[in-house]
Amino acid sequence: MDLEFGPDGALYVLDYGDGFFRQNPDAGLYRIDYAEGNKAPTAVIKADKTSGQAPLEVSFSATGSSDPENGDLTYQWDLDGDGTFDATGPTVDRTYPENGQFQARLKVTDPQGKSGLTSRQITVGNTAPTVRITSPPDGGFFNWGDAVPYGIAVDDPEDGTTPDCAKAAWTFGLGHNQHGHPVNSGTGCTGGVLTPADAGHGDTENVFGVLGITYTDKGAGGVPPATGDAQVVLNPALMQAEHYDSAEGVTVADDTTASGQRKLTSFDAGDWIAYDPVSFAGINGVKTRASGAGTLALRWGSADAEPFATVQVPAGEGWQTVTTALGNAPSGTGEVFVTTSGGVELDSLTFQGAGVADKTAPKVTATLNPPRPNGDDGWYTSNVTLAVAATDNGTVAGRQYSIDDGATWQSANAAVTLSREGATTVRYRATDNGGNVSEVGSLTVRIDRTGPAVTATGIDADGVYGDSKRPTPVYSATDAVSGGATATATVDGKAVASGQALELWRLPLGNHDLTVTARDKAGNVTTKTVAFTTRTSYADIRALITQLRADGLITAQGQQRLTVRLGQAEAHADAGRTSQAAAVLESFAGYAGDTALVPDSAAGAALARDARALKGGATG
């Protein structure tokens, strides 16, 4: 409850009701004005159910209503919200036969005729979902700054037990005495709630955590959606003695040396304090800060139950700290009582262990796209996409990867493109909002996107060669990434070995391509083409005749006759006697086709071709 005077002199009261961060019909904002004489009564409705299927039977009670002067009240009910009061008395029953939403109104009137009004909505045809918080347990312990994993279960009569998690909303707040302050919120059926690092209310205040969950269903039969809720209280690990929930026989006294500025005194045999709710899930011990000399006992459920732990407080000056194991702490949620043999003043109890905090690291996986190498021998020939995924009992805060052996980590919350060539070891991990870090996974990615380097010598690019020439092409390939580069070559589609002389007379006159094809170990291919041209001339034919004779492809008589005829044709050509030169060249071609003179048919055909090329005035 918060109170503040307004500029109009009225007192404004914000009443949080009896719950935290959820639908709460008892919450309200009130204006209080000073008025002499009789005060109006306050109307309060309680209903045993507020939603369900038709016919819906509802029992209403107005016994929580009150009158400032304690006068006898009269009660009038408008149970269907039609503006007409149709029942009287402090309790009434009503059956709603049809689907719909109805405003049940209550008017209470005191003996002087002043009245108060309130209402409660009743939903027929759509039952509100039942929400259960599966974790953390009600009354669990945490430290400020912890992340607390949560999970819920939903049972809706119309929608079933598989919730739409987008409709599940959570709110975490600071419970402070009987009200709360929202801190953060989110959605989802599971996750991790990050608590503030500091409660922010000072050492003396009774502050705890409250986790509230709401779930809104889909509606049914034309009836609007309904909301169900649940909440758990979370206790700080440090519980001040004076912040008990109930007690008998004790006194709270100021003490500046106490951790909360106050202590518990007059704690005698038969006296007790109790905390409720409490769950010892994840708790393994308690550290007690007390003074005096005596025995404290922790009991479950009642002040006279058998102790499940005892604390021997030693005599000594000032506060003594005693740590006690809680190996036999009870399970579930309940009420814990602290009793004493007498002679002890109690400052605080600090419960030890993880409690409900998230201490479990995420599980992390990684996938690549393409999922398998698209090159040869385990190599990728393209960039690779890395996707890091993680699961956690709370909330995954981030995913990271490293390509420098973990020296630096980069975000992998979105897909990551790996482009560095060579073999790269990629490490990956995930963190949750509790600060837990997963085990580091690793994989190796081998990328070679670049084809091998090709060198080709022996033939000049765009070179012009007489067909009597015998150039020697030399080619090779290297690869700096995957290695293992091999190279092959062709001239006009026919294989050519590196370092092997190329007899140009065997090629047609004209344009040609030397094509070198290299392939690395990853399967990348590089092609290099060297274009060149072959032609002929009297000098080339003369040199070719000499080479062919040396190679045994022309007889001695053939060499003699061909050389003579070639000289005659050249003399005519030099003198400008074109027709005579052409006739002699045709005769030369005839000699070249005579197997008695040129036994090798390929050589004869090449010589005849060259002669006719000169005859036509062609040189290439």
Beta strands, then each sheet from edge to edge (+ up, - down):
strand 1: 2-5
strand 2: 11-15
strand 3: 28-32
strand 4: 46-47
strand 5: 51-52
strand 6: 56-61
strand 7: 74-78
strand 8: 87-88
strand 9: 91-96
strand 10: 100-109
strand 11: 115-124
strand 12: 130-135
strand 13: 141-142
strand 14: 147-155
strand 15: 168-176
strand 16: 179-187
strand 17: 190-194
strand 18: 207-216
strand 19: 227-236
strand 20: 238-240
strand 21: 246-248
strand 22: 251-254
strand 23: 262-265
strand 24: 272-279
strand 25: 285-292
strand 26: 294-300
strand 27: 307-313
strand 28: 320-325
strand 29: 333-340
strand 30: 344-352
strand 31: 363-369
strand 32: 384-391
strand 33: 396-402
strand 34: 410-411
strand 35: 416-418
strand 36: 422-432
strand 37: 441-447
strand 38: 453-457
strand 39: 463-466
strand 40: 474-478
strand 41: 486-491
strand 42: 494-496
strand 43: 510-519
strand 44: 525-535
sheet 1: 1+ 2- 3+
sheet 2: 4+ 6- 9+
sheet 3: 5+ 11+ 10- 7+ 8-
sheet 4: 12+ 14- 17+
sheet 5: 13+ 19+ 18- 15+ 16-
sheet 6: 20+ 30- 25+ 28-
sheet 7: 21+ 24- 29+ 26- 27+
sheet 8: 22+ 23-
sheet 9: 31+ 32- 35+
sheet 10: 34+ 33- 36+ 37-
sheet 11: 38+ 40-
sheet 12: 39+ 44+ 43- 41+ 42-
end
